[in-house]
């Protein structure tokens, strides 16, 4: 295992894996709360157009994917917020059109090899260049700052937009910001996980953490920890087995979910027996300008903010 640290490309891949392991669940937990678990998958389809444009104009596919993904995510959020009955059809055309356009652009570019495209679709530890690592680090820092720095506000709009709007939170702005952060996360992760599997790393660690945790903060911390673990182990395993890093990471995440789900049921029974009068889990994220719900004297308010 120590042999891999002797190679520069593996050092870059492991650093990128840590950053991806942090950012993907950090954004994914909000998407799961909003029942938009497959949003990352849709953005990944759109990102392929950005990759194709990067190939055609012989510039950085990562930066081009960032621009295209942000534009696509904003369109997705505007369609969702309007609640149009034909919104799902519009989104489907956006997703599949993005993938088709990306494949067409790649085939028209000078880099026509299937290997170049597959490294973006499934991830490859060999493709993380020093320039890519710099871009990934900058984008990851922005995502981490937003998702953790605005955790209370983002949690509020994910739980109840109307209540958040009443409290004075800029709901529309934060919705667009969350969509942009999801788009940025897709581009951060595509080198390591791949565009077709990035949504899994945004969702599966969160779903696994929810099996054992009882509060939003604990779920977010556990999901990030699990994301980093499976990302690093997946990259190391792909080096040893000579397989794409994306599938290795996702399969490890699914295995962790299965293990957590196995022990969750007996653990819940033990908690129930030990504390028969315990109420539902309480959210430990204090909303802006609100008091701690666990200290309020109104039981109804506590139940309203319980997770």
Beta strands, then each sheet from edge to edge (+ up, - down):
end
